[in-house]
Amino acid sequence: MMAASIVVRAELPGLGRAGTLGVVVDGARVGAVRQGEVAHFPVPAGTHTVQVTAKDRTRSNSVTVDVADGGQAVVTSRGTGLGVALVLPLLAGIAVPPLFVVAAILLVGAVLYALPGVLFRVRAEAPAPRPVPTPPATATPGGAAEHGGNGLWWESDPALAKRFAKKGA
């Protein structure tokens, strides 16, 4: 069996500094990727679950990818921006008693910590489609040659191609 790989792209955060995310494949930590960079992790061919974790132990959702022999699966990690929700109770602290502000911060922090995928998410990228060879243009009625082949969009419609035919060509 040939080796395969999982490629993890970690996008830069919208606010704040870039950090390092741990990469977990099938429940085992296999390495790390810095935000704004790409990392490759060798795996055996087959179906795998991928998740990323931050240093504060918050984690993303899990995605399942299928990797063929000698192939690779691309997974992208992106922050949701909801980490700012911890700062919002502080802004309300001017008009609200401090006890409520502390309680709100603890509650929001617990929710962000407990639910995977709230602070950042991962998604499996679709593999790039293989190019489909195009058949050669034929001179048959209704064929590609009559409609302008791979020319401008309007050349594919016979009525428009006749109306806007290139003069002197």
Sequence and secondary structure as in RCSB ss.txt:
>XXXX:A:sequence
MMAASIVVRAELPGLGRAGTLGVVVDGARVGAVRQGEVAHFPVPAGTHTVQVTAKDRTRSNSVTVDVADGGQAVV
TSRGTGLGVALVLPLLAGIAVPPLFVVAAILLVGAVLYALPGVLFRVRAEAPAPRPVPTPPATATPGGAAEHGGN
GLWWESDPALAKRFAKKGA
>XXXX:A:secstr
  EEEEEEEE   SSS   EEEEEETTEEEEEEETT EEEEEEESEEEEEEEE TTS B   EEEEE TT EEEE
EEEE SGGGGGTHHHHHTTTS HHHHHHHHHHHHHHHHHSTTSSEEEEE               STTSTTTTTTT
S GGGGSHHHHHHT  TT 
